[in-house]
Amino acid sequence: MTLTETEEVRERLQEELDASKNIDTRRLLGQFATPPTLANEIVETTLPFLSPESGLKILEPSAGTGSFISACLQNFGERVSSVTALEFDRDFFKAGKRLWASFPVEYRNVDFTTTEPDVLFDLVVANPPYVRHHGLETERKRQLQQSVLSETRITISGLAGLYCHFMLLSLKWMKPGALGVWLIPAEWMSVNYGEAVRSFLSRNVRLLRIHRFDSHDVRFSDALVSSCVVWFRNDSPGESAAFTHGMSLRRPDSSTIISLSHLGIKNKWPPPEASDRPLPKVRLKDFFTIRRGIATGDNTFFVLSESEVEARQLAPEFLKPILPSPRYLKTDHVLSDDQGLPLNTPRLFLLDCTGQKLETLPSEVRDYLHEGEKTTAAKKLCAARKNWFDQEQRLPAPFLCSYMGRGNGVDAPVRFILNESKAIATNSFLMLYPKASLRVLLQTHPENLSHVWNLLREIPAEEFRRTGRCYGGGLQKMEPRELGELDCSHLLEWLNHTTDFRYAEEAATGQLLLVMENTETISASS
Ligand SMILES: C[S@@+](CC[C@H](N)C(=O)[O-])C[C@H]1O[C@@H](n2cnc3c(N)ncnc32)[C@H](O)[C@@H]1O
């Protein structure tokens, strides 16, 4: 069975198992499965926190039929080396074991809270049982409190629900640097028994993000609790964490970065005043210098194909790789060979003899330029130059945007291109150069290039309508200044959620600063 077929069977199986048990039995074991769309959204939102390496070992400590197993296999694909699924209920265990038998998934019929790890994991992803403390027998509660104390040095209240014990006990299963992702009730954020969880998240691990779903959005109709998702790393505590809120994990209604010292463990999370302080509005121009591609004056003369260059034996020092216009560029991800030449586009070269004297040029180049003297040299742009064959100078840019396009009304009307090659571009593109802070991030962590590219492609069509110009027939043009005005709060949000880099607003100036832990801060607009 394919993964899609397996997921279809799983959903049917889940319904059958739920229907076969009465609600009281389900409550005793907290058997409320994660809807597949929510599991997928959670796992997708986890991607930016994960290192790009493959060989991921995943633990699902309360697996049920495996809605997170399915979401992980769908989203991480080949990167998953194994999933270990623990499940206490025999029916769910048997169903899961059979269902996932042909995948790298091992089901174990154990109680997570009394099992010792025999191996450590890179990712723990869980929707643990929500069993209230009244549902836990006195002796079990005492054992759970004892285990939590010896693992974390935290005294947990007898009023804490089982999900709290689950999360705190998960740390011993995690490799150093491993990621924990927990879909849990949001109650711990505001009640006294939640102090143990607040303490754990501020002192035992590095809290990355907490997303609280809208209280009207009861995802688990049968469990009737409002939920949150917590991301943390098995690492020393950081200084701040992101708090988001709303129906969507990808596009929250509000986002705030709150320092842990401001949070405290005795108070409600987030403190009331913090939730009113949204992230500053940021524009594309806060992250990128945007320049139009070059106007050659005559593309048919100055831009040559690889075969023309070879036939004319033009010297490589006067040639720069240049991308075809958007119409002929069939990919949005330009790959590069080891010399920086595009791999998956037609190879074109710009003849660039800027600042040279004609008589000093190699004869092949000189002969070619002679051919253009009567035609190209007389064209308006060329005629206005000191040397008619001089060209504007541009460095290759990692991101490009087509200057105009027609959208479908939902997606961006223009194309964002990820350019791994050293090719520059003509003025049918806008070139996006990351500013100092983002540039450092992308240079030191190039794996983030594709994340940033995806975030650019997520800018909704209405933003382009707001800042750009729309012509008859839905044609939309974006000038560099208009592109710079696009709202990029989601990029800021993503940066805030990556572990080592934080954008923060400098209190005194209101300026955006990129803070890289253990280094000095760099201004976003430098
Ligand atoms: C809230 S459900 C989540 C199931 C699944 N992870 C999902 O997201 O759909 C919790 C699951 O944990 C199982 N469970 C309850 N107590 C457990 C324990 N002590 N150890 C392992 N699994 C347990 C329940 O049988 C149930 O299948």
The ligand as an SDF file (V2000), in Angstrom:
LIG
                    3D

 27 29  0  0  0  0  0  0  0  0999 V2000
   -4.7750   11.8830   22.4850 C   0  0  0  0  0  0  0  0  0  0  0  0
   -4.5650   10.2830   21.8360 S   0  0  0  0  0  0  0  0  0  0  0  0
   -3.4990   10.6440   20.5030 C   0  0  0  0  0  0  0  0  0  0  0  0
   -3.3120    9.5450   19.5360 C   0  0  0  0  0  0  0  0  0  0  0  0
   -2.4030    9.9430   18.3690 C   0  0  0  0  0  0  0  0  0  0  0  0
   -1.1100   10.3570   18.8260 N   0  0  0  0  0  0  0  0  0  0  0  0
   -3.0000   11.0510   17.5590 C   0  0  0  0  0  0  0  0  0  0  0  0
   -2.4270   12.1370   17.5830 O   0  0  0  0  0  0  0  0  0  0  0  0
   -4.0180   10.8340   16.9130 O   0  0  0  0  0  0  0  0  0  0  0  0
   -3.5510    9.5310   23.0570 C   0  0  0  0  0  0  0  0  0  0  0  0
   -3.1830    8.0940   22.8260 C   0  0  0  0  0  0  0  0  0  0  0  0
   -2.3180    7.6990   23.8950 O   0  0  0  0  0  0  0  0  0  0  0  0
   -2.6360    6.3760   24.3010 C   0  0  0  0  0  0  0  0  0  0  0  0
   -2.1690    6.2630   25.6920 N   0  0  0  0  0  0  0  0  0  0  0  0
   -2.8350    6.5360   26.8210 C   0  0  0  0  0  0  0  0  0  0  0  0
   -2.0540    6.3420   27.8800 N   0  0  0  0  0  0  0  0  0  0  0  0
   -0.8570    5.9360   27.4200 C   0  0  0  0  0  0  0  0  0  0  0  0
    0.3770    5.5890   28.0210 C   0  0  0  0  0  0  0  0  0  0  0  0
    0.5280    5.6270   29.3460 N   0  0  0  0  0  0  0  0  0  0  0  0
    1.4120    5.2220   27.2400 N   0  0  0  0  0  0  0  0  0  0  0  0
    1.2870    5.1870   25.8820 C   0  0  0  0  0  0  0  0  0  0  0  0
    0.1240    5.4860   25.2650 N   0  0  0  0  0  0  0  0  0  0  0  0
   -0.9260    5.8750   26.0150 C   0  0  0  0  0  0  0  0  0  0  0  0
   -4.1240    6.2910   24.1140 C   0  0  0  0  0  0  0  0  0  0  0  0
   -4.5610    4.9630   23.9960 O   0  0  0  0  0  0  0  0  0  0  0  0
   -4.3250    7.1000   22.8370 C   0  0  0  0  0  0  0  0  0  0  0  0
   -4.2320    6.2660   21.7170 O   0  0  0  0  0  0  0  0  0  0  0  0
  1  2  1  0
  2  3  1  0
  2 10  1  0
  3  4  1  0
  4  5  1  0
  5  6  1  0
  5  7  1  0
  7  8  2  0
  7  9  1  0
 10 11  1  0
 11 12  1  0
 11 26  1  0
 12 13  1  0
 13 14  1  0
 13 24  1  0
 14 15  1  0
 14 23  1  0
 15 16  2  0
 16 17  1  0
 17 18  1  0
 17 23  2  0
 18 19  1  0
 18 20  2  0
 20 21  1  0
 21 22  2  0
 22 23  1  0
 24 25  1  0
 24 26  1  0
 26 27  1  0
M  CHG  2   2   1   9  -1
M  END
$$$$
